[in-house]
Amino acid sequence: IAGEPENMNEFLQIDLRSLHFITLVGTQGRHAGGIGNEFAQTYKIKYSRDGSR
């Protein structure tokens, strides 16, 4: 979600509605209009059981 340094506070929140054990996360890059491929070099995963950030 955060593609540039000024967007580092952007996030994606997913409500799974019940307890799940996530064992794998994948990311997908994109082709950057003829100037090469862009992809996330780092990302953080945070979780909550009560929906708080």
C-alpha positions in Angstrom: 0.0 0.0 0.0 2.7 2.5 0.9 4.7 3.1 -2.3 6.7 6.2 -1.4 8.4 7.4 1.8 5.7 10.1 2.3 3.1 7.3 2.3 4.6 5.3 5.1 1.4 5.8 7.3 -0.8 4.1 4.7 -2.1 0.6 5.7 -4.4 -2.2 4.7 -6.7 -3.6 7.4 -8.4 -6.9 6.9 -11.1 -8.2 9.3 -11.2 -12.0 9.2 -14.2 -12.0 11.6 -12.9 -14.9 13.6 -9.5 -16.3 14.7 -7.3 -17.5 11.9 -3.7 -18.5 11.8 -2.0 -16.8 8.9 1.1 -18.8 7.8 2.0 -17.1 4.5 1.8 -13.6 3.0 2.7 -12.8 -0.6 3.3 -9.5 -2.4 3.0 -8.6 -6.0 5.1 -6.0 -7.9 4.1 -4.1 -10.9 5.7 -3.1 -14.3 6.6 0.6 -14.1 5.7 1.9 -17.5 8.9 0.8 -19.3 11.3 1.9 -16.6 11.6 -1.5 -14.9 9.7 -3.4 -12.2 8.6 -2.0 -8.9 8.0 -4.1 -5.8 8.0 -3.8 -2.0 11.5 -4.3 -0.6 10.3 -4.3 3.0 6.9 -4.4 4.8 5.6 -4.8 8.3 2.8 -7.1 9.5 0.9 -6.1 12.7 -2.0 -7.9 14.1 -4.7 -7.4 16.7 -7.5 -9.6 18.1 -9.8 -6.7 19.0 -9.4 -4.5 15.8 -7.2 -1.8 17.5 -4.4 -0.5 15.4 
